[in-house]
Amino acid sequence: MSYDDETLNYVFDKGRGRCWWCGKKLSWKNYGRSGEKGAWEVDHNNPFSRGGTDYLRNLVPACISCNRSKQNRRWR
């Protein structure tokens, strides 16, 4: 899914520039750039498969490693 800059800013700021799950420092410019330092993606705190939505309150910043390994679990 693609997100506009306003949504990306909100999600990035929500995590204070860090991965929601492991705390790793993220780089704003490396959104969606796998393999780059600080690369990150928008993750759903509560996955769609468990009733999650695309509402802002459910979106969190995650390093690509955490996002891909999380699958459909809710960690927090």
Backbone as XML, in Angstrom:
<?xml version="1.0"?>
<chain id="A" units="angstrom">
  <residue number="1" name="MET">
    <atom name="N" x="0.837" y="-1.175" z="0.000"/>
    <atom name="CA" x="0.000" y="0.000" z="0.000"/>
    <atom name="C" x="0.886" y="1.243" z="0.000"/>
  </residue>
  <residue number="2" name="SER">
    <atom name="N" x="0.464" y="2.260" z="-0.701"/>
    <atom name="CA" x="1.234" y="3.500" z="-0.716"/>
    <atom name="C" x="0.579" y="4.531" z="0.211"/>
  </residue>
  <residue number="3" name="TYR">
    <atom name="N" x="1.417" y="5.349" z="0.806"/>
    <atom name="CA" x="0.951" y="6.361" z="1.747"/>
    <atom name="C" x="1.432" y="7.729" z="1.282"/>
  </residue>
  <residue number="4" name="ASP">
    <atom name="N" x="0.629" y="8.759" z="1.532"/>
    <atom name="CA" x="1.042" y="10.112" z="1.171"/>
    <atom name="C" x="2.051" y="10.621" z="2.203"/>
  </residue>
  <residue number="5" name="ASP">
    <atom name="N" x="2.718" y="11.713" z="1.860"/>
    <atom name="CA" x="3.756" y="12.256" z="2.742"/>
    <atom name="C" x="3.219" y="12.662" z="4.107"/>
  </residue>
  <residue number="6" name="GLU">
    <atom name="N" x="2.010" y="13.153" z="4.156"/>
    <atom name="CA" x="1.421" y="13.554" z="5.434"/>
    <atom name="C" x="1.273" y="12.352" z="6.373"/>
  </residue>
  <residue number="7" name="THR">
    <atom name="N" x="0.810" y="11.232" z="5.829"/>
    <atom name="CA" x="0.665" y="10.012" z="6.627"/>
    <atom name="C" x="2.027" y="9.485" z="7.051"/>
  </residue>
  <residue number="8" name="LEU">
    <atom name="N" x="2.988" y="9.484" z="6.127"/>
    <atom name="CA" x="4.339" y="9.015" z="6.460"/>
    <atom name="C" x="4.960" y="9.876" z="7.553"/>
  </residue>
  <residue number="9" name="ASN">
    <atom name="N" x="4.783" y="11.189" z="7.468"/>
    <atom name="CA" x="5.293" y="12.090" z="8.513"/>
    <atom name="C" x="4.672" y="11.758" z="9.858"/>
  </residue>
  <residue number="10" name="TYR">
    <atom name="N" x="3.369" y="11.558" z="9.866"/>
    <atom name="CA" x="2.668" y="11.241" z="11.109"/>
    <atom name="C" x="3.211" y="9.955" z="11.727"/>
  </residue>
  <residue number="11" name="VAL">
    <atom name="N" x="3.328" y="8.913" z="10.909"/>
    <atom name="CA" x="3.782" y="7.610" z="11.408"/>
    <atom name="C" x="5.231" y="7.698" z="11.886"/>
  </residue>
  <residue number="12" name="PHE">
    <atom name="N" x="6.098" y="8.345" z="11.113"/>
    <atom name="CA" x="7.504" y="8.486" z="11.484"/>
    <atom name="C" x="7.625" y="9.243" z="12.807"/>
  </residue>
  <residue number="13" name="ASP">
    <atom name="N" x="6.889" y="10.348" z="12.932"/>
    <atom name="CA" x="6.926" y="11.141" z="14.165"/>
    <atom name="C" x="6.325" y="10.393" z="15.352"/>
  </residue>
  <residue number="14" name="LYS">
    <atom name="N" x="5.326" y="9.587" z="15.090"/>
    <atom name="CA" x="4.694" y="8.794" z="16.156"/>
    <atom name="C" x="5.733" y="7.912" z="16.855"/>
  </residue>
  <residue number="15" name="GLY">
    <atom name="N" x="6.653" y="7.370" z="16.081"/>
    <atom name="CA" x="7.706" y="6.528" z="16.648"/>
    <atom name="C" x="8.967" y="7.293" z="17.004"/>
  </residue>
  <residue number="16" name="ARG">
    <atom name="N" x="8.915" y="8.626" z="16.859"/>
    <atom name="CA" x="10.081" y="9.477" z="17.150"/>
    <atom name="C" x="11.314" y="9.042" z="16.369"/>
  </residue>
  <residue number="17" name="GLY">
    <atom name="N" x="11.064" y="8.575" z="15.129"/>
    <atom name="CA" x="12.179" y="8.193" z="14.261"/>
    <atom name="C" x="12.803" y="6.856" z="14.605"/>
  </residue>
  <residue number="18" name="ARG">
    <atom name="N" x="12.073" y="6.050" z="15.356"/>
    <atom name="CA" x="12.591" y="4.732" z="15.749"/>
    <atom name="C" x="11.571" y="3.648" z="15.443"/>
  </residue>
  <residue number="19" name="CYS">
    <atom name="N" x="12.086" y="2.433" z="15.249"/>
    <atom name="CA" x="11.214" y="1.283" z="15.012"/>
    <atom name="C" x="10.334" y="1.066" z="16.237"/>
  </residue>
  <residue number="20" name="TRP">
    <atom name="N" x="9.070" y="0.903" z="16.004"/>
    <atom name="CA" x="8.087" y="0.700" z="17.078"/>
    <atom name="C" x="8.394" y="-0.561" z="17.879"/>
  </residue>
  <residue number="21" name="TRP">
    <atom name="N" x="8.989" y="-1.555" z="17.244"/>
    <atom name="CA" x="9.190" y="-2.863" z="17.873"/>
    <atom name="C" x="10.558" y="-3.030" z="18.525"/>
  </residue>
  <residue number="22" name="CYS">
    <atom name="N" x="11.630" y="-2.639" z="17.847"/>
    <atom name="CA" x="12.971" y="-2.892" z="18.406"/>
    <atom name="C" x="13.707" y="-1.621" z="18.823"/>
  </residue>
  <residue number="23" name="GLY">
    <atom name="N" x="13.199" y="-0.449" z="18.454"/>
    <atom name="CA" x="13.814" y="0.811" z="18.843"/>
    <atom name="C" x="14.946" y="1.278" z="17.941"/>
  </residue>
  <residue number="24" name="LYS">
    <atom name="N" x="15.214" y="0.545" z="16.865"/>
    <atom name="CA" x="16.283" y="0.919" z="15.936"/>
    <atom name="C" x="15.994" y="2.283" z="15.310"/>
  </residue>
  <residue number="25" name="LYS">
    <atom name="N" x="17.036" y="3.103" z="15.161"/>
    <atom name="CA" x="16.890" y="4.426" z="14.542"/>
    <atom name="C" x="16.585" y="4.264" z="13.054"/>
  </residue>
  <residue number="26" name="LEU">
    <atom name="N" x="15.583" y="4.998" z="12.606"/>
    <atom name="CA" x="15.146" y="4.931" z="11.217"/>
    <atom name="C" x="15.552" y="6.196" z="10.475"/>
  </residue>
  <residue number="27" name="SER">
    <atom name="N" x="15.637" y="6.094" z="9.159"/>
    <atom name="CA" x="15.975" y="7.234" z="8.321"/>
    <atom name="C" x="14.763" y="7.599" z="7.467"/>
  </residue>
  <residue number="28" name="TRP">
    <atom name="N" x="14.277" y="8.815" z="7.627"/>
    <atom name="CA" x="13.099" y="9.269" z="6.880"/>
    <atom name="C" x="13.274" y="9.014" z="5.377"/>
  </residue>
  <residue number="29" name="LYS">
    <atom name="N" x="14.460" y="9.338" z="4.844"/>
    <atom name="CA" x="14.680" y="9.238" z="3.397"/>
    <atom name="C" x="14.747" y="7.796" z="2.902"/>
  </residue>
  <residue number="30" name="ASN">
    <atom name="N" x="14.880" y="6.838" z="3.807"/>
    <atom name="CA" x="14.985" y="5.434" z="3.383"/>
    <atom name="C" x="13.699" y="4.648" z="3.583"/>
  </residue>
  <residue number="31" name="TYR">
    <atom name="N" x="12.562" y="5.341" z="3.519"/>
    <atom name="CA" x="11.273" y="4.648" z="3.594"/>
    <atom name="C" x="11.148" y="3.682" z="2.417"/>
  </residue>
  <residue number="32" name="GLY">
    <atom name="N" x="10.896" y="2.416" z="2.727"/>
    <atom name="CA" x="10.669" y="1.393" z="1.707"/>
    <atom name="C" x="11.894" y="0.997" z="0.908"/>
  </residue>
  <residue number="33" name="ARG">
    <atom name="N" x="13.075" y="1.376" z="1.346"/>
    <atom name="CA" x="14.312" y="1.089" z="0.609"/>
    <atom name="C" x="15.083" y="-0.034" z="1.292"/>
  </residue>
  <residue number="34" name="SER">
    <atom name="N" x="14.632" y="-1.241" z="1.101"/>
    <atom name="CA" x="15.250" y="-2.407" z="1.721"/>
    <atom name="C" x="16.747" y="-2.449" z="1.431"/>
  </residue>
  <residue number="35" name="GLY">
    <atom name="N" x="17.512" y="-2.759" z="2.458"/>
    <atom name="CA" x="18.962" y="-2.846" z="2.317"/>
    <atom name="C" x="19.686" y="-1.553" z="2.652"/>
  </residue>
  <residue number="36" name="GLU">
    <atom name="N" x="18.966" y="-0.454" z="2.769"/>
    <atom name="CA" x="19.574" y="0.832" z="3.119"/>
    <atom name="C" x="19.580" y="1.011" z="4.638"/>
  </residue>
  <residue number="37" name="LYS">
    <atom name="N" x="20.537" y="1.769" z="5.135"/>
    <atom name="CA" x="20.638" y="2.021" z="6.564"/>
    <atom name="C" x="19.395" y="2.779" z="7.047"/>
  </residue>
  <residue number="38" name="GLY">
    <atom name="N" x="18.751" y="2.270" z="8.084"/>
    <atom name="CA" x="17.574" y="2.912" z="8.652"/>
    <atom name="C" x="16.314" y="2.745" z="7.814"/>
  </residue>
  <residue number="39" name="ALA">
    <atom name="N" x="16.316" y="1.790" z="6.895"/>
    <atom name="CA" x="15.140" y="1.564" z="6.050"/>
    <atom name="C" x="13.946" y="1.161" z="6.912"/>
  </residue>
  <residue number="40" name="TRP">
    <atom name="N" x="12.773" y="1.621" z="6.499"/>
    <atom name="CA" x="11.575" y="1.354" z="7.302"/>
    <atom name="C" x="10.345" y="1.255" z="6.422"/>
  </residue>
  <residue number="41" name="GLU">
    <atom name="N" x="9.286" y="0.751" z="7.031"/>
    <atom name="CA" x="7.994" y="0.608" z="6.376"/>
    <atom name="C" x="6.906" y="0.975" z="7.386"/>
  </residue>
  <residue number="42" name="VAL">
    <atom name="N" x="5.722" y="1.214" z="6.873"/>
    <atom name="CA" x="4.570" y="1.420" z="7.741"/>
    <atom name="C" x="4.030" y="0.039" z="8.090"/>
  </residue>
  <residue number="43" name="ASP">
    <atom name="N" x="3.809" y="-0.198" z="9.360"/>
    <atom name="CA" x="3.292" y="-1.483" z="9.828"/>
    <atom name="C" x="1.946" y="-1.248" z="10.509"/>
  </residue>
  <residue number="44" name="HIS">
    <atom name="N" x="1.175" y="-2.289" z="10.571"/>
    <atom name="CA" x="-0.111" y="-2.238" z="11.278"/>
    <atom name="C" x="0.095" y="-2.872" z="12.651"/>
  </residue>
  <residue number="45" name="ASN">
    <atom name="N" x="-0.099" y="-2.096" z="13.703"/>
    <atom name="CA" x="0.044" y="-2.614" z="15.059"/>
    <atom name="C" x="-0.859" y="-3.824" z="15.245"/>
  </residue>
  <residue number="46" name="ASN">
    <atom name="N" x="-2.104" y="-3.687" z="14.870"/>
    <atom name="CA" x="-3.046" y="-4.804" z="14.891"/>
    <atom name="C" x="-3.259" y="-5.216" z="13.428"/>
  </residue>
  <residue number="47" name="PRO">
    <atom name="N" x="-2.744" y="-6.373" z="13.001"/>
    <atom name="CA" x="-2.807" y="-6.780" z="11.592"/>
    <atom name="C" x="-4.243" y="-6.904" z="11.060"/>
  </residue>
  <residue number="48" name="PHE">
    <atom name="N" x="-4.369" y="-6.734" z="9.739"/>
    <atom name="CA" x="-5.668" y="-6.897" z="9.083"/>
    <atom name="C" x="-6.295" y="-8.242" z="9.423"/>
  </residue>
  <residue number="49" name="SER">
    <atom name="N" x="-5.469" y="-9.283" z="9.459"/>
    <atom name="CA" x="-5.992" y="-10.636" z="9.712"/>
    <atom name="C" x="-6.570" y="-10.784" z="11.117"/>
  </residue>
  <residue number="50" name="ARG">
    <atom name="N" x="-6.288" y="-9.812" z="11.969"/>
    <atom name="CA" x="-6.827" y="-9.840" z="13.336"/>
    <atom name="C" x="-7.771" y="-8.669" z="13.592"/>
  </residue>
  <residue number="51" name="GLY">
    <atom name="N" x="-8.319" y="-8.139" z="12.503"/>
    <atom name="CA" x="-9.297" y="-7.074" z="12.629"/>
    <atom name="C" x="-8.735" y="-5.666" z="12.584"/>
  </residue>
  <residue number="52" name="GLY">
    <atom name="N" x="-7.448" y="-5.522" z="12.256"/>
    <atom name="CA" x="-6.829" y="-4.205" z="12.184"/>
    <atom name="C" x="-7.344" y="-3.388" z="11.011"/>
  </residue>
  <residue number="53" name="THR">
    <atom name="N" x="-7.099" y="-2.092" z="11.078"/>
    <atom name="CA" x="-7.563" y="-1.171" z="10.044"/>
    <atom name="C" x="-6.400" y="-0.304" z="9.552"/>
  </residue>
  <residue number="54" name="ASP">
    <atom name="N" x="-6.705" y="0.557" z="8.575"/>
    <atom name="CA" x="-5.729" y="1.532" z="8.086"/>
    <atom name="C" x="-5.869" y="2.873" z="8.790"/>
  </residue>
  <residue number="55" name="TYR">
    <atom name="N" x="-6.620" y="2.931" z="9.873"/>
    <atom name="CA" x="-6.725" y="4.170" z="10.638"/>
    <atom name="C" x="-5.349" y="4.552" z="11.174"/>
  </residue>
  <residue number="56" name="LEU">
    <atom name="N" x="-5.072" y="5.831" z="11.258"/>
    <atom name="CA" x="-3.767" y="6.310" z="11.723"/>
    <atom name="C" x="-3.362" y="5.723" z="13.065"/>
  </residue>
  <residue number="57" name="ARG">
    <atom name="N" x="-4.312" y="5.559" z="13.963"/>
    <atom name="CA" x="-3.968" y="5.045" z="15.297"/>
    <atom name="C" x="-3.414" y="3.615" z="15.250"/>
  </residue>
  <residue number="58" name="ASN">
    <atom name="N" x="-3.636" y="2.905" z="14.142"/>
    <atom name="CA" x="-3.156" y="1.531" z="14.010"/>
    <atom name="C" x="-1.844" y="1.437" z="13.218"/>
  </residue>
  <residue number="59" name="LEU">
    <atom name="N" x="-1.363" y="2.544" z="12.676"/>
    <atom name="CA" x="-0.143" y="2.530" z="11.863"/>
    <atom name="C" x="1.057" y="2.926" z="12.704"/>
  </residue>
  <residue number="60" name="VAL">
    <atom name="N" x="2.144" y="2.170" z="12.554"/>
    <atom name="CA" x="3.375" y="2.430" z="13.303"/>
    <atom name="C" x="4.581" y="2.269" z="12.375"/>
  </residue>
  <residue number="61" name="PRO">
    <atom name="N" x="5.705" y="2.939" z="12.701"/>
    <atom name="CA" x="6.915" y="2.761" z="11.913"/>
    <atom name="C" x="7.642" y="1.488" z="12.346"/>
  </residue>
  <residue number="62" name="ALA">
    <atom name="N" x="8.141" y="0.749" z="11.381"/>
    <atom name="CA" x="8.876" y="-0.478" z="11.708"/>
    <atom name="C" x="10.056" y="-0.643" z="10.765"/>
  </residue>
  <residue number="63" name="CYS">
    <atom name="N" x="11.199" y="-1.051" z="11.320"/>
    <atom name="CA" x="12.316" y="-1.382" z="10.437"/>
    <atom name="C" x="11.856" y="-2.572" z="9.596"/>
  </residue>
  <residue number="64" name="ILE">
    <atom name="N" x="12.440" y="-2.717" z="8.446"/>
    <atom name="CA" x="11.982" y="-3.754" z="7.523"/>
    <atom name="C" x="12.127" y="-5.138" z="8.138"/>
  </residue>
  <residue number="65" name="SER">
    <atom name="N" x="13.194" y="-5.354" z="8.886"/>
    <atom name="CA" x="13.405" y="-6.651" z="9.523"/>
    <atom name="C" x="12.263" y="-7.004" z="10.483"/>
  </residue>
  <residue number="66" name="CYS">
    <atom name="N" x="11.905" y="-6.072" z="11.347"/>
    <atom name="CA" x="10.803" y="-6.332" z="12.290"/>
    <atom name="C" x="9.477" y="-6.502" z="11.561"/>
  </residue>
  <residue number="67" name="ASN">
    <atom name="N" x="9.222" y="-5.653" z="10.585"/>
    <atom name="CA" x="7.948" y="-5.724" z="9.881"/>
    <atom name="C" x="7.782" y="-7.063" z="9.168"/>
  </residue>
  <residue number="68" name="ARG">
    <atom name="N" x="8.828" y="-7.531" z="8.540"/>
    <atom name="CA" x="8.739" y="-8.783" z="7.782"/>
    <atom name="C" x="8.688" y="-10.006" z="8.699"/>
  </residue>
  <residue number="69" name="SER">
    <atom name="N" x="9.309" y="-9.917" z="9.863"/>
    <atom name="CA" x="9.308" y="-11.082" z="10.763"/>
    <atom name="C" x="8.061" y="-11.138" z="11.640"/>
  </residue>
  <residue number="70" name="LYS">
    <atom name="N" x="7.370" y="-10.034" z="11.779"/>
    <atom name="CA" x="6.189" y="-9.960" z="12.640"/>
    <atom name="C" x="5.037" y="-10.804" z="12.116"/>
  </residue>
  <residue number="71" name="GLN">
    <atom name="N" x="4.897" y="-10.873" z="10.803"/>
    <atom name="CA" x="3.802" y="-11.589" z="10.141"/>
    <atom name="C" x="2.468" y="-11.068" z="10.645"/>
  </residue>
  <residue number="72" name="ASN">
    <atom name="N" x="1.617" y="-11.906" z="11.199"/>
    <atom name="CA" x="0.285" y="-11.414" z="11.620"/>
    <atom name="C" x="0.142" y="-11.340" z="13.136"/>
  </residue>
  <residue number="73" name="ARG">
    <atom name="N" x="1.274" y="-11.256" z="13.845"/>
    <atom name="CA" x="1.216" y="-11.134" z="15.302"/>
    <atom name="C" x="1.090" y="-9.686" z="15.714"/>
  </residue>
  <residue number="74" name="ARG">
    <atom name="N" x="0.506" y="-9.493" z="16.850"/>
    <atom name="CA" x="0.454" y="-8.171" z="17.473"/>
    <atom name="C" x="1.415" y="-8.198" z="18.642"/>
  </residue>
  <residue number="75" name="TRP">
    <atom name="N" x="2.447" y="-7.391" z="18.620"/>
    <atom name="CA" x="3.478" y="-7.448" z="19.643"/>
    <atom name="C" x="3.209" y="-6.565" z="20.837"/>
  </residue>
  <residue number="76" name="ARG">
    <atom name="N" x="2.472" y="-5.499" z="20.685"/>
    <atom name="CA" x="2.217" y="-4.580" z="21.805"/>
    <atom name="C" x="0.763" y="-4.517" z="22.094"/>
  </residue>
</chain>
